[in-house]
Amino acid sequence: MDDLTVRIQTLNRRLALLERHTAEETAAIRAELAALQGHGPAPVAITVRKQAAAPAPARKPVDLSWLEGPTGLAVAGGAVTLLGIVFVFALAASRGWIGPAVRC
């Protein structure tokens, strides 16, 4: 026999094996479904082992070292400036320095 014939026969055997396994699984699923619905014999008990819960991965500590240098000072300065602008606007609005049209 040539190589192609051998390969075809091998594939045919594998396909027949897969079809047989699929038919067996389908029959088992249908029997279990019928048993759960109350129309057939009780399903075969299957024991399932519970795996031990994996320990939670250790959390990495938050790296705040960038706050020490110039970047941290720039962020702090930006936050303080923004708060200052908001407070000055609130003061101006409450004292009547800014009218309703400008507030909108």
C-alpha positions, 0 to 999 in steps of 0.5 A: 500500500502506498502512503496515502492509503495508510493515512486514509485508513488511519484517519478512518479509524480515528474518526470511528473512535471519535464517533463512538466516544461521542455517542457514548458521551451523548447517551450518558448526558441524555440518561443523566438529564432524564434522571434529573427530570425524573423520567429515568434511572438515577444517574451514576454518582461521580465523585469530584475532588475539591482542590485546595484553594490556592493561596492568594498571590502576595501583593506587591507593595505600592511604590511611592518613591516618586513622591520624594523627588521633583515629580512629587513636588510638581504634583503637590504644587499642581494640586495646591494650585487647583485647590487655590483656584477653586477656593478663590472662585467660591469666595468671589461667587459668594461675595458677589464679585462674579455675577450669575452670567459669568458663573455659568 
